[in-house]
Amino acid sequence: MIGKRVSGCLWFVVALFLTTCDTTTGPSEGITVYEHPNYGGSARTFDGSFNDLDVVTGPCRGFFDAPDRPGNWENCISSIRIPAGWEATLYEHDDYEGDGLIVTSDISDLDDVMGCGGDWDNCASSLQVRPPR
């Protein structure tokens, strides 16, 4: 069994299976993402980066997700709150690839932000978080 701590969650690789982080709210401080515009719906706080939001338990399900698989945060962010001094970069694809959006202040509706093949609503697949220095 191999374990690795990432952003407050403990990950285990057992017999080639990766379990997702079962914390739905995340740490007590950091940037907070929301399922809907205007900071509505489910929310999760991040204090560290994730190269694949598909492994973070959340409210959204992809078209090809197995019915018994929990929801996740991939392509599920519609608004974001950034505390003073924090910074986040949303990426279109896993592993911090594709279009990137650097966020240094709150955005109530990512549908209003151009990029990611149109707009950033429900478009982020990975997330880098930088705490204050």
N, CA and C atoms as an extended XYZ file, in Angstrom:
399
Properties=species:S:1:pos:R:3:atomname:S:1:resname:S:1:resid:I:1 pbc="F F F"
N         0.852       -1.171        0.000 N   MET     1
C         0.000        0.000        0.000 CA  MET     1
C         0.895        1.230        0.000 C   MET     1
N         0.595        2.178       -0.864 N   ILE     2
C         1.347        3.414       -0.957 CA  ILE     2
C         0.397        4.551       -0.635 C   ILE     2
N         0.800        5.458        0.241 N   GLY     3
C        -0.045        6.593        0.595 CA  GLY     3
C         0.639        7.898        0.285 C   GLY     3
N        -0.120        8.928       -0.084 N   LYS     4
C         0.430       10.243       -0.361 CA  LYS     4
C        -0.573       11.281        0.101 C   LYS     4
N        -0.122       12.259        0.880 N   ARG     5
C        -1.001       13.317        1.352 CA  ARG     5
C        -0.974       14.456        0.344 C   ARG     5
N        -2.141       14.842       -0.155 N   VAL     6
C        -2.281       15.924       -1.112 CA  VAL     6
C        -3.413       16.814       -0.643 C   VAL     6
N        -3.108       18.067       -0.377 N   SER     7
C        -4.114       19.063       -0.026 CA  SER     7
C        -5.077       18.579        1.051 C   SER     7
N        -4.536       18.051        2.135 N   GLY     8
C        -5.375       17.664        3.252 CA  GLY     8
C        -6.073       16.327        3.114 C   GLY     8
N        -5.878       15.614        2.021 N   CYS     9
C        -6.521       14.321        1.824 CA  CYS     9
C        -5.445       13.257        1.701 C   CYS     9
N        -5.707       12.097        2.202 N   LEU    10
C        -4.764       10.995        2.100 CA  LEU    10
C        -5.211       10.083        0.977 C   LEU    10
N        -4.329        9.841        0.039 N   TRP    11
C        -4.619        9.023       -1.129 CA  TRP    11
C        -3.916        7.685       -0.972 C   TRP    11
N        -4.549        6.617       -1.369 N   PHE    12
C        -3.946        5.298       -1.315 CA  PHE    12
C        -4.045        4.632       -2.674 C   PHE    12
N        -2.980        3.968       -3.071 N   VAL    13
C        -3.001        3.149       -4.264 CA  VAL    13
C        -2.941        1.717       -3.774 C   VAL    13
N        -4.004        0.973       -4.028 N   VAL    14
C        -4.097       -0.406       -3.580 CA  VAL    14
C        -4.473       -1.249       -4.790 C   VAL    14
N        -3.636       -2.189       -5.118 N   ALA    15
C        -3.915       -3.094       -6.240 CA  ALA    15
C        -4.328       -2.326       -7.490 C   ALA    15
N        -3.618       -1.240       -7.767 N   LEU    16
C        -3.805       -0.403       -8.957 CA  LEU    16
C        -5.111        0.386       -8.966 C   LEU    16
N        -5.758        0.569       -7.830 N   PHE    17
C        -6.965        1.378       -7.760 CA  PHE    17
C        -6.670        2.620       -6.952 C   PHE    17
N        -7.122        3.767       -7.432 N   LEU    18
C        -6.937        5.024       -6.722 CA  LEU    18
C        -8.278        5.421       -6.124 C   LEU    18
N        -8.319        5.628       -4.816 N   THR    19
C        -9.571        6.060       -4.200 CA  THR    19
C        -9.626        7.570       -4.224 C   THR    19
N       -10.801        8.127       -4.379 N   THR    20
C       -10.947        9.568       -4.416 CA  THR    20
C       -10.968       10.139       -3.013 C   THR    20
N       -10.701       11.419       -2.942 N   CYS    21
C       -10.754       12.124       -1.673 CA  CYS    21
C       -12.216       12.190       -1.245 C   CYS    21
N       -12.529       11.667       -0.072 N   ASP    22
C       -13.932       11.604        0.336 CA  ASP    22
C       -14.390       12.833        1.110 C   ASP    22
N       -13.562       13.838        1.201 N   THR    23
C       -13.954       15.075        1.862 CA  THR    23
C       -14.653       15.959        0.850 C   THR    23
N       -15.891       16.321        1.111 N   THR    24
C       -16.632       17.127        0.139 CA  THR    24
C       -16.497       18.621        0.391 C   THR    24
N       -16.174       19.035        1.592 N   THR    25
C       -16.065       20.463        1.867 CA  THR    25
C       -14.635       20.967        1.802 C   THR    25
N       -13.645       20.113        2.008 N   GLY    26
C       -12.250       20.512        1.942 CA  GLY    26
C       -11.786       21.175        3.219 C   GLY    26
N       -10.626       21.817        3.162 N   PRO    27
C       -10.052       22.467        4.346 CA  PRO    27
C       -10.838       23.703        4.757 C   PRO    27
N       -10.502       24.263        5.908 N   SER    28
C       -11.261       25.413        6.424 CA  SER    28
C       -10.860       26.739        5.785 C   SER    28
N        -9.673       26.830        5.175 N   GLU    29
C        -9.300       28.069        4.493 CA  GLU    29
C        -8.684       27.763        3.145 C   GLU    29
N        -8.853       28.687        2.211 N   GLY    30
C        -8.347       28.520        0.854 CA  GLY    30
C        -9.331       29.119       -0.132 C   GLY    30
N        -9.197       28.757       -1.390 N   ILE    31
C       -10.129       29.251       -2.405 CA  ILE    31
C       -11.345       28.325       -2.405 C   ILE    31
N       -12.511       28.886       -2.680 N   THR    32
C       -13.739       28.082       -2.664 CA  THR    32
C       -14.394       28.132       -4.035 C   THR    32
N       -14.702       26.960       -4.567 N   VAL    33
C       -15.400       26.849       -5.850 CA  VAL    33
C       -16.850       26.459       -5.584 C   VAL    33
N       -17.722       26.856       -6.506 N   TYR    34
C       -19.157       26.623       -6.356 CA  TYR    34
C       -19.709       25.986       -7.623 C   TYR    34
N       -20.703       25.151       -7.426 N   GLU    35
C       -21.343       24.424       -8.513 CA  GLU    35
C       -22.151       25.347       -9.436 C   GLU    35
N       -22.734       26.400       -8.892 N   HIS    36
C       -23.605       27.292       -9.657 CA  HIS    36
C       -23.097       28.728       -9.613 C   HIS    36
N       -23.574       29.580      -10.523 N   PRO    37
C       -23.219       30.998      -10.473 CA  PRO    37
C       -23.678       31.648       -9.162 C   PRO    37
N       -23.115       32.795       -8.865 N   ASN    38
C       -23.466       33.583       -7.681 CA  ASN    38
C       -23.271       32.790       -6.387 C   ASN    38
N       -22.229       31.937       -6.394 N   TYR    39
C       -21.803       31.198       -5.200 CA  TYR    39
C       -22.905       30.276       -4.673 C   TYR    39
N       -23.644       29.668       -5.593 N   GLY    40
C       -24.740       28.778       -5.211 CA  GLY    40
C       -24.389       27.310       -5.402 C   GLY    40
N       -25.249       26.466       -4.875 N   GLY    41
C       -25.082       25.026       -4.999 CA  GLY    41
C       -24.005       24.493       -4.076 C   GLY    41
N       -23.503       23.335       -4.397 N   SER    42
C       -22.441       22.724       -3.595 CA  SER    42
C       -21.177       23.566       -3.684 C   SER    42
N       -20.368       23.495       -2.626 N   ALA    43
C       -19.121       24.261       -2.567 CA  ALA    43
C       -18.009       23.371       -2.029 C   ALA    43
N       -16.778       23.684       -2.417 N   ARG    44
C       -15.615       22.991       -1.877 CA  ARG    44
C       -14.456       23.958       -1.791 C   ARG    44
N       -13.749       23.921       -0.672 N   THR    45
C       -12.584       24.770       -0.456 CA  THR    45
C       -11.316       23.965       -0.734 C   THR    45
N       -10.374       24.599       -1.432 N   PHE    46
C        -9.084       23.988       -1.763 CA  PHE    46
C        -7.966       24.837       -1.179 C   PHE    46
N        -6.990       24.187       -0.545 N   ASP    47
C        -5.801       24.908       -0.093 CA  ASP    47
C        -4.553       24.415       -0.823 C   ASP    47
N        -4.752       23.553       -1.794 N   GLY    48
C        -3.658       23.020       -2.600 CA  GLY    48
C        -4.163       22.667       -3.983 C   GLY    48
N        -3.246       22.275       -4.833 N   SER    49
C        -3.550       22.015       -6.239 CA  SER    49
C        -4.004       20.577       -6.480 C   SER    49
N        -4.798       20.402       -7.550 N   PHE    50
C        -5.220       19.079       -8.008 CA  PHE    50
C        -5.036       19.041       -9.519 C   PHE    50
N        -4.269       18.061       -9.993 N   ASN    51
C        -4.037       17.970      -11.434 CA  ASN    51
C        -5.185       17.278      -12.169 C   ASN    51
N        -6.174       16.769      -11.413 N   ASP    52
C        -7.335       16.114      -12.032 CA  ASP    52
C        -8.529       16.261      -11.085 C   ASP    52
N        -9.434       17.180      -11.391 N   LEU    53
C       -10.597       17.415      -10.528 CA  LEU    53
C       -11.601       16.264      -10.584 C   LEU    53
N       -11.387       15.337      -11.483 N   ASP    54
C       -12.243       14.158      -11.577 CA  ASP    54
C       -12.097       13.246      -10.355 C   ASP    54
N       -10.998       13.364       -9.616 N   VAL    55
C       -10.775       12.509       -8.450 CA  VAL    55
C       -11.208       13.172       -7.142 C   VAL    55
N       -11.749       14.375       -7.226 N   VAL    56
C       -12.214       15.084       -6.032 CA  VAL    56
C       -13.736       14.948       -5.958 C   VAL    56
N       -14.221       14.289       -4.930 N   THR    57
C       -15.660       14.068       -4.786 CA  THR    57
C       -16.418       15.386       -4.832 C   THR    57
N       -17.448       15.441       -5.663 N   GLY    58
C       -18.232       16.661       -5.825 CA  GLY    58
C       -19.620       16.362       -6.361 C   GLY    58
N       -20.330       17.401       -6.785 N   PRO    59
C       -21.741       17.250       -7.153 CA  PRO    59
C       -22.018       16.836       -8.596 C   PRO    59
N       -21.019       16.869       -9.474 N   CYS    60
C       -21.287       16.673      -10.899 CA  CYS    60
C       -20.873       15.287      -11.380 C   CYS    60
N       -21.605       14.815      -12.374 N   ARG    61
C       -21.317       13.526      -12.988 CA  ARG    61
C       -21.121       13.746      -14.481 C   ARG    61
N       -20.094       13.119      -15.020 N   GLY    62
C       -19.857       13.174      -16.454 CA  GLY    62
C       -20.750       12.204      -17.200 C   GLY    62
N       -20.935       12.439      -18.470 N   PHE    63
C       -21.790       11.605      -19.308 CA  PHE    63
C       -21.343       10.141      -19.292 C   PHE    63
N       -20.022        9.913      -19.250 N   PHE    64
C       -19.494        8.555      -19.316 CA  PHE    64
C       -19.174        7.967      -17.937 C   PHE    64
N       -19.483        8.684      -16.843 N   ASP    65
C       -19.215        8.163      -15.498 CA  ASP    65
C       -20.121        6.972      -15.203 C   ASP    65
N       -19.553        5.963      -14.579 N   ALA    66
C       -20.340        4.790      -14.172 CA  ALA    66
C       -21.391        5.212      -13.151 C   ALA    66
N       -22.583        4.617      -13.176 N   PRO    67
C       -23.661        5.019      -12.274 CA  PRO    67
C       -23.328        4.849      -10.791 C   PRO    67
N       -22.443        3.921      -10.476 N   ASP    68
C       -22.102        3.705       -9.073 CA  ASP    68
C       -20.904        4.548       -8.617 C   ASP    68
N       -20.373        5.365       -9.508 N   ARG    69
C       -19.239        6.220       -9.187 CA  ARG    69
C       -19.745        7.537       -8.599 C   ARG    69
N       -19.090        8.055       -7.527 N   PRO    70
C       -19.533        9.337       -6.965 CA  PRO    70
C       -19.276       10.482       -7.943 C   PRO    70
N       -19.998       11.581       -7.762 N   GLY    71
C       -19.781       12.766       -8.568 CA  GLY    71
C       -18.416       13.367       -8.270 C   GLY    71
N       -18.054       14.396       -9.030 N   ASN    72
C       -16.741       15.020       -8.862 CA  ASN    72
C       -16.812       16.499       -9.236 C   ASN    72
N       -15.663       17.175       -9.243 N   TRP    73
C       -15.609       18.606       -9.537 CA  TRP    73
C       -15.114       18.915      -10.949 C   TRP    73
N       -14.828       17.902      -11.769 N   GLU    74
C       -14.351       18.182      -13.120 CA  GLU    74
C       -15.471       18.805      -13.953 C   GLU    74
N       -15.167       19.910      -14.628 N   ASN    75
C       -16.140       20.638      -15.451 CA  ASN    75
C       -17.397       20.971      -14.655 C   ASN    75
N       -17.215       21.432      -13.422 N   CYS    76
C       -18.334       21.632      -12.500 CA  CYS    76
C       -18.261       22.965      -11.756 C   CYS    76
N       -17.332       23.844      -12.107 N   ILE    77
C       -17.139       25.099      -11.369 CA  ILE    77
C       -17.790       26.243      -12.142 C   ILE    77
N       -18.733       26.941      -11.471 N   SER    78
C       -19.428       28.073      -12.106 CA  SER    78
C       -19.122       29.407      -11.445 C   SER    78
N       -18.638       29.394      -10.208 N   SER    79
C       -18.209       30.631       -9.531 CA  SER    79
C       -17.106       30.269       -8.550 C   SER    79
N       -16.328       31.284       -8.161 N   ILE    80
C       -15.155       31.032       -7.320 CA  ILE    80
C       -14.894       32.236       -6.415 C   ILE    80
N       -14.540       31.953       -5.166 N   ARG    81
C       -14.157       32.999       -4.200 CA  ARG    81
C       -12.675       32.841       -3.871 C   ARG    81
N       -11.964       33.962       -3.937 N   ILE    82
C       -10.530       33.978       -3.688 CA  ILE    82
C       -10.254       34.931       -2.524 C   ILE    82
N        -9.796       34.422       -1.377 N   PRO    83
C        -9.460       35.311       -0.257 CA  PRO    83
C        -8.270       36.211       -0.610 C   PRO    83
N        -8.127       37.310        0.093 N   ALA    84
C        -7.025       38.245       -0.132 CA  ALA    84
C        -5.691       37.504       -0.046 C   ALA    84
N        -4.840       37.737       -1.030 N   GLY    85
C        -3.514       37.154       -1.046 CA  GLY    85
C        -3.425       35.788       -1.712 C   GLY    85
N        -4.545       35.101       -1.895 N   TRP    86
C        -4.559       33.792       -2.540 CA  TRP    86
C        -4.658       33.971       -4.050 C   TRP    86
N        -4.288       32.937       -4.789 N   GLU    87
C        -4.410       32.949       -6.245 CA  GLU    87
C        -4.717       31.534       -6.722 C   GLU    87
N        -5.524       31.436       -7.753 N   ALA    88
C        -5.838       30.132       -8.341 CA  ALA    88
C        -5.709       30.232       -9.854 C   ALA    88
N        -5.338       29.126      -10.467 N   THR    89
C        -5.359       29.033      -11.921 CA  THR    89
C        -6.201       27.828      -12.294 C   THR    89
N        -7.252       28.077      -13.068 N   LEU    90
C        -8.103       27.012      -13.603 CA  LEU    90
C        -7.515       26.591      -14.949 C   LEU    90
N        -7.507       25.296      -15.215 N   TYR    91
C        -7.013       24.781      -16.492 CA  TYR    91
C        -8.093       23.971      -17.179 C   TYR    91
N        -8.110       24.079      -18.500 N   GLU    92
C        -9.090       23.405      -19.332 CA  GLU    92
C        -8.956       21.879      -19.281 C   GLU    92
N        -7.731       21.383      -19.157 N   HIS    93
C        -7.481       19.934      -19.203 CA  HIS    93
C        -6.775       19.463      -17.930 C   HIS    93
N        -6.743       18.146      -17.742 N   ASP    94
C        -5.984       17.550      -16.644 CA  ASP    94
C        -4.511       17.934      -16.761 C   ASP    94
N        -3.794       17.789      -15.644 N   ASP    95
C        -2.343       18.012      -15.605 CA  ASP    95
C        -1.948       19.441      -15.978 C   ASP    95
N        -2.831       20.405      -15.677 N   TYR    96
C        -2.539       21.835      -15.865 CA  TYR    96
C        -2.231       22.165      -17.332 C   TYR    96
N        -2.981       21.564      -18.237 N   GLU    97
C        -2.771       21.789      -19.668 CA  GLU    97
C        -3.986       22.475      -20.285 C   GLU    97
N        -3.799       22.979      -21.508 N   GLY    98
C        -4.863       23.700      -22.213 CA  GLY    98
C        -4.922       25.142      -21.757 C   GLY    98
N        -6.035       25.812      -22.076 N   ASP    99
C        -6.220       27.198      -21.654 CA  ASP    99
C        -6.132       27.292      -20.140 C   ASP    99
N        -5.600       28.399      -19.649 N   GLY   100
C        -5.521       28.644      -18.214 CA  GLY   100
C        -6.119       29.996      -17.878 C   GLY   100
N        -6.744       30.086      -16.722 N   LEU   101
C        -7.322       31.340      -16.245 CA  LEU   101
C        -6.781       31.610      -14.849 C   LEU   101
N        -5.999       32.682      -14.702 N   ILE   102
C        -5.481       33.080      -13.401 CA  ILE   102
C        -6.552       33.916      -12.702 C   ILE   102
N        -6.887       33.518      -11.472 N   VAL   103
C        -7.955       34.185      -10.722 CA  VAL   103
C        -7.361       34.730       -9.420 C   VAL   103
N        -7.487       36.055       -9.209 N   THR   104
C        -6.951       36.691       -8.001 CA  THR   104
C        -8.038       37.359       -7.168 C   THR   104
N        -9.275       37.337       -7.664 N   SER   105
C       -10.403       37.893       -6.908 CA  SER   105
C       -11.657       37.106       -7.261 C   SER   105
N       -12.713       37.315       -6.500 N   ASP   106
C       -13.961       36.570       -6.691 CA  ASP   106
C       -14.520       36.746       -8.099 C   ASP   106
N       -15.091       35.666       -8.632 N   ILE   107
C       -15.835       35.715       -9.897 CA  ILE   107
C       -17.172       35.045       -9.634 C   ILE   107
N       -18.255       35.815       -9.736 N   SER   108
C       -19.580       35.292       -9.405 CA  SER   108
C       -20.199       34.434      -10.509 C   SER   108
N       -19.721       34.588      -11.748 N   ASP   109
C       -20.277       33.800      -12.849 CA  ASP   109
C       -19.205       33.602      -13.914 C   ASP   109
N       -18.645       32.405      -13.977 N   LEU   110
C       -17.594       32.113      -14.949 CA  LEU   110
C       -18.113       32.087      -16.381 C   LEU   110
N       -19.430       32.114      -16.566 N   ASP   111
C       -20.022       32.227      -17.896 CA  ASP   111
C       -19.680       33.580      -18.529 C   ASP   111
N       -19.357       34.574      -17.694 N   ASP   112
C       -19.016       35.911      -18.178 CA  ASP   112
C       -17.541       36.065      -18.527 C   ASP   112
N       -16.743       35.022      -18.318 N   VAL   113
C       -15.302       35.084      -18.554 CA  VAL   113
C       -14.967       34.268      -19.804 C   VAL   113
N       -14.472       34.940      -20.827 N   MET   114
C       -14.160       34.283      -22.095 CA  MET   114
C       -12.900       33.428      -21.967 C   MET   114
N       -12.865       32.325      -22.724 N   GLY   115
C       -11.729       31.410      -22.754 CA  GLY   115
C       -12.234       29.982      -22.770 C   GLY   115
N       -11.326       29.039      -22.758 N   CYS   116
C       -11.693       27.627      -22.651 CA  CYS   116
C       -12.659       27.207      -23.769 C   CYS   116
N       -12.425       27.707      -24.965 N   GLY   117
C       -13.285       27.340      -26.091 CA  GLY   117
C       -14.633       28.031      -26.085 C   GLY   117
N       -14.790       29.070      -25.331 N   GLY   118
C       -16.051       29.820      -25.234 CA  GLY   118
C       -16.041       30.642      -23.964 C   GLY   118
N       -16.440       30.010      -22.860 N   ASP   119
C       -16.377       30.659      -21.551 CA  ASP   119
C       -15.900       29.625      -20.526 C   ASP   119
N       -15.634       30.090      -19.304 N   TRP   120
C       -15.054       29.213      -18.279 CA  TRP   120
C       -16.083       28.492      -17.415 C   TRP   120
N       -17.361       28.709      -17.658 N   ASP   121
C       -18.377       28.017      -16.868 CA  ASP   121
C       -18.293       26.505      -17.120 C   ASP   121
N       -18.154       25.733      -16.057 N   ASN   122
C       -18.084       24.263      -16.143 CA  ASN   122
C       -17.006       23.779      -17.114 C   ASN   122
N       -15.830       24.407      -17.066 N   CYS   123
C       -14.782       24.078      -18.023 CA  CYS   123
C       -13.469       23.632      -17.375 C   CYS   123
N       -13.285       23.783      -16.077 N   ALA   124
C       -11.995       23.476      -15.446 CA  ALA   124
C       -11.845       21.989      -15.144 C   ALA   124
N       -10.704       21.426      -15.551 N   SER   125
C       -10.390       20.018      -15.275 CA  SER   125
C        -9.234       19.857      -14.294 C   SER   125
N        -8.446       20.910      -14.095 N   SER   126
C        -7.392       20.890      -13.079 CA  SER   126
C        -7.281       22.292      -12.477 C   SER   126
N        -6.667       22.355      -11.297 N   LEU   127
C        -6.668       23.588      -10.507 CA  LEU   127
C        -5.354       23.718       -9.754 C   LEU   127
N        -4.686       24.860       -9.933 N   GLN   128
C        -3.499       25.170       -9.131 CA  GLN   128
C        -3.897       26.250       -8.132 C   GLN   128
N        -3.496       26.065       -6.873 N   VAL   129
C        -3.810       27.013       -5.816 CA  VAL   129
C        -2.514       27.494       -5.186 C   VAL   129
N        -2.390       28.824       -5.034 N   ARG   130
C        -1.225       29.411       -4.394 CA  ARG   130
C        -1.679       30.242       -3.193 C   ARG   130
N        -1.280       29.818       -1.986 N   PRO   131
C        -1.637       30.577       -0.776 CA  PRO   131
C        -0.824       31.862       -0.685 C   PRO   131
N        -1.196       32.749        0.223 N   PRO   132
C        -0.437       33.991        0.388 CA  PRO   132
C         1.012       33.682        0.767 C   PRO   132
N         1.891       34.582        0.367 N   ARG   133
C         3.320       34.409        0.701 CA  ARG   133
C         3.654       35.074        1.999 C   ARG   133
